[in-house]
């Protein structure tokens, strides 16, 4: 358990942010404030829904700010300057240098990859899509870095590696695993960081790899594609946009989402699907209905 009286503001939005917050709380660290994205339309009704981090903050009675514009004078006045440390974990926006430099001990970022590999917006999905052997042990990890104005570019403060025995995980599983790992590493790192015991290490920028935003078309698979590549897509896009193939029903083309699959004798075996406009079902039931 880490004891700290530091005034920490946490910047985060997604489920990954929540896992980091949970791990910090388990180590006795709770931020004084959480800055997160404003509510967004979700679901079929497109009702405004608070971010995952906002929901976590409300449950734990932590004040929040949900600025639509982080450069506005109103937000900066509300945020104030009396901070020891900022922590960013999947906030979703680039924070300007004028804000990053406000805290006494700067701004640390938790990134779900072993930097400089997989910089950018989709490190989790890109890690799964990497052509690592399926069903074998695979090394993954997280990085705590001193953030600068470039994306995932700043010097490294700490890293932690683990080995997954049966790769690949689903994106939901990987997000939880690395979020909890990152939060625990951050909790262990903060006391040493503020004490001045850590000298950040410059990244080897020549080895940097970059990820890109995902679009729906990325999730299209063809059933005669390479089995390992298709399984990677199914696991990587389990949250969104979900791997799918095109089929026909009633004289029209339909989209069929693959929810579960495995590899058997080097061939892809689909277990469960969601045909367009239908409930989730076994692949056997889907094929029977196509006859």
C-alpha positions in Angstrom: 0.0 0.0 0.0 1.3 3.4 -1.0 0.8 6.3 1.3 0.7 9.7 -0.4 -0.7 13.1 0.3 0.0 14.4 -3.2 -2.6 16.4 -5.0 -3.1 14.4 -8.2 -5.4 15.1 -11.1 -6.2 12.1 -13.4 -7.0 12.6 -17.0 -8.9 9.6 -18.5 -12.0 8.5 -20.4 -12.2 4.9 -21.4 -12.4 1.5 -19.7 -8.6 1.4 -19.7 -8.7 4.5 -17.6 -11.0 2.8 -15.1 -8.7 -0.2 -14.7 -5.8 2.1 -14.0 -7.9 4.0 -11.5 -8.9 0.7 -9.8 -5.3 -0.4 -9.6 -4.3 2.9 -8.1 -7.1 2.7 -5.5 -6.0 -0.7 -4.5 -2.6 0.8 -3.7 -4.1 3.6 -1.7 -3.9 6.3 -4.3 -7.0 8.3 -5.3 -6.9 11.4 -7.4 -8.3 14.6 -6.0 -9.9 15.3 -9.4 -10.7 13.4 -12.6 -10.8 15.2 -16.0 -12.7 13.3 -18.6 -14.5 13.7 -21.9 -18.1 15.1 -22.0 -21.0 12.8 -22.4 -21.5 11.2 -25.8 -24.5 9.7 -27.6 -24.6 5.9 -27.2 -27.0 3.1 -28.0 -29.8 2.9 -30.4 -31.5 5.8 -28.7 -28.4 7.9 -28.9 -28.9 9.1 -25.4 -26.1 11.1 -23.8 -24.0 8.9 -21.6 -21.1 9.8 -19.3 -17.6 8.4 -19.9 -16.5 5.2 -18.1 -14.1 7.4 -16.0 -16.9 9.7 -15.0 -19.1 6.8 -13.8 -16.2 5.5 -11.8 -15.5 8.9 -10.3 -19.2 9.3 -9.2 -19.2 5.9 -7.5 -16.0 6.9 -5.6 -17.2 10.4 -4.8 -14.4 12.1 -6.7 -15.0 15.5 -8.3 -14.9 15.6 -12.1 -14.5 18.1 -14.9 -15.8 17.3 -18.4 -14.5 20.2 -20.6 -15.4 20.3 -24.2 -12.5 22.7 -24.7 -9.4 22.3 -22.5 -7.8 25.5 -23.7 -10.7 27.7 -22.6 -10.1 30.2 -19.8 -13.1 28.9 -17.9 -11.6 25.4 -17.7 -8.1 26.7 -16.8 -9.6 28.8 -14.0 -11.5 25.9 -12.6 -8.6 23.5 -12.9 -6.3 25.9 -11.0 -2.5 25.5 -10.5 -2.2 23.9 -7.1 -1.2 20.4 -8.3 1.6 18.0 -7.5 1.1 15.7 -10.4 -1.0 15.0 -13.5 -1.6 11.4 -14.7 -3.0 10.7 -18.2 -4.4 7.3 -19.2 -6.5 7.1 -22.3 -7.9 10.6 -22.1 -8.5 10.9 -25.9 -7.3 14.4 -26.6 -3.8 16.0 -26.8 -3.2 18.2 -23.8 -1.2 21.3 -24.5 2.3 22.0 -23.0 0.9 24.9 -21.0 -1.2 22.5 -19.0 1.2 19.6 -18.9 3.7 21.9 -17.1 1.3 23.1 -14.4 2.0 20.4 -11.8 5.1 20.5 -9.6 6.2 17.1 -10.8 5.0 17.2 -14.3 2.6 14.9 -16.2 3.0 11.1 -16.4 1.3 9.0 -19.0 0.3 5.3 -18.8 0.5 3.7 -22.2 -0.6 0.1 -22.9 2.5 -1.0 -24.9 6.2 -1.3 -24.5 7.2 2.0 -26.1 8.5 2.9 -28.6 6.4 0.1 -30.1 2.7 0.8 -30.9 2.6 4.6 -30.4 -0.7 6.2 -31.3 -4.5 5.7 -30.8 -4.9 1.9 -31.0 -2.0 0.1 -29.2 -4.3 -2.7 -27.8 -5.8 -3.7 -31.2 -2.5 -3.3 -33.0 -0.8 -5.5 -30.5 -3.3 -8.3 -31.1 -3.2 -7.9 -34.9 0.6 -8.2 -34.9 1.7 -11.5 -36.5 2.7 -13.2 -33.3 2.2 -17.0 -33.1 -1.3 -18.0 -32.1 -1.7 -20.2 -29.1 1.9 -19.6 -27.9 3.4 -17.5 -25.1 3.7 -13.8 -25.9 5.3 -10.9 -24.1 3.3 -7.7 -23.5 3.7 -4.8 -21.3 3.0 -1.2 -20.2 5.0 2.0 -20.1 4.9 5.0 -17.8 6.4 8.0 -19.6 7.0 11.7 -19.0 4.6 13.1 -21.5 5.7 15.8 -24.0 3.9 17.5 -26.9 4.4 14.7 -29.4 2.3 11.5 -29.4 3.8 8.8 -27.1 7.2 10.4 -27.6 8.4 11.4 -24.2 11.1 9.8 -22.1 10.4 6.5 -20.3 10.0 6.6 -16.5 9.2 2.9 -15.9 8.1 -0.3 -17.8 6.7 -3.6 -16.8 6.5 -6.8 -18.9 4.5 -9.9 -18.5 4.0 -13.1 -20.6 0.6 -14.3 -21.8 0.6 -18.0 -22.2 -2.1 -18.4 -24.8 -2.0 -15.5 -27.3 -3.9 -13.6 -28.5 -6.3 -12.3 -25.8 -9.5 -10.5 -26.7 -9.2 -6.7 -26.7 -11.4 -6.5 -23.6 -9.1 -9.0 -21.8 -6.0 -7.2 -22.9 -7.4 -3.8 -21.9 -8.1 -5.1 -18.4 -4.8 -6.9 -18.0 -2.7 -3.9 -19.1 -4.9 -1.3 -17.3 -4.4 -3.1 -14.0 -0.7 -3.7 -14.7 -0.2 0.0 -15.7 -2.1 1.3 -12.6 0.0 -0.9 -10.3 3.2 0.2 -12.0 2.2 3.8 -11.7 1.4 3.4 -8.0 4.9 1.9 -7.4 6.5 4.6 -9.5 4.9 7.8 -8.2 6.8 7.9 -4.8 10.1 7.4 -6.5 9.3 9.9 -9.2 8.3 12.7 -6.9 11.4 12.0 -4.6 13.6 12.6 -7.6 15.0 9.0 -7.6 14.2 8.3 -11.3 16.0 9.6 -14.3 13.8 9.3 -17.4 15.3 7.4 -20.4 15.0 8.7 -23.9 13.1 6.4 -26.2 14.9 4.8 -29.1 12.9 6.7 -31.7 14.4 4.8 -34.6 12.5 1.7 -33.3 9.2 3.5 -33.1 6.1 1.9 -34.7 2.8 3.7 -35.1 -0.9 2.7 -34.9 -3.8 4.1 -36.8 -7.5 4.8 -36.1 -9.8 1.8 -36.7 -12.6 2.0 -39.2 -15.5 -0.4 -39.7 -14.0 -1.7 -43.0 -10.9 -3.0 -41.1 -13.1 -5.6 -39.4 -14.3 -7.3 -42.7 -13.0 -10.9 -43.0 -13.3 -13.5 -45.7 -13.8 -17.1 -44.6 -11.0 -18.3 -46.9 -8.5 -15.8 -45.4 -5.5 -17.0 -43.3 -7.0 -18.6 -40.2 -4.5 -16.9 -37.8 -5.1 -13.5 -39.3 -8.8 -13.9 -39.1 -8.7 -15.0 -35.4 -6.5 -12.0 -34.6 -9.2 -9.7 -36.2 -12.0 -11.4 -34.2 -10.0 -10.9 -30.9 -8.8 -7.4 -31.7 -12.2 -6.0 -32.7 -14.2 -7.7 -30.0 -15.4 -4.4 -28.6 -15.7 -2.4 -31.9 -16.2 -2.6 -34.8 -16.5 -6.4 -34.4 -15.2 -8.8 -37.1 -17.8 -9.8 -39.7 -18.2 -11.5 -43.0 -20.9 -11.0 -45.7 -23.5 -13.6 -46.4 -26.9 -13.7 -48.2 -30.4 -14.1 -46.8 -33.7 -13.7 -48.6 -32.0 -12.5 -51.7 -30.0 -9.7 -50.1 -26.5 -9.3 -48.6 -26.3 -9.3 -44.8 -23.5 -8.7 -42.3 -22.6 -11.6 -39.9 -20.6 -10.7 -36.8 -18.3 -13.4 -35.4 -18.3 -13.3 -31.6 -16.4 -16.5 -30.9 -13.9 -18.7 -32.9 -10.8 -20.8 -32.4 -8.2 -22.6 -34.5 -8.3 -26.3 -34.9 -5.8 -28.3 -37.1 -4.7 -25.0 -38.6 -8.2 -24.1 -39.7 -10.5 -21.4 -38.4 -13.5 -22.8 -36.5 -16.3 -20.3 -36.0 -18.3 -21.0 -32.8 -20.8 -18.2 -32.4 -22.2 -15.4 -34.6 -24.7 -12.6 -34.7 -26.5 -12.4 -38.1 -27.7 -9.0 -39.1 -31.1 -8.4 -37.4 -31.0 -11.6 -35.4 -29.9 -12.8 -31.9 -26.5 -14.4 -31.2 -26.5 -18.0 -32.1 -24.1 -20.9 -32.7 -22.5 -21.0 -36.1 -24.1 -24.4 -36.7 -27.5 -22.9 -36.1 -26.7 -20.1 -38.5 -25.6 -22.5 -41.3 -28.8 -24.6 -40.7 -30.9 -21.5 -41.2 -29.1 -20.6 -44.4 -30.2 -23.9 -46.1 
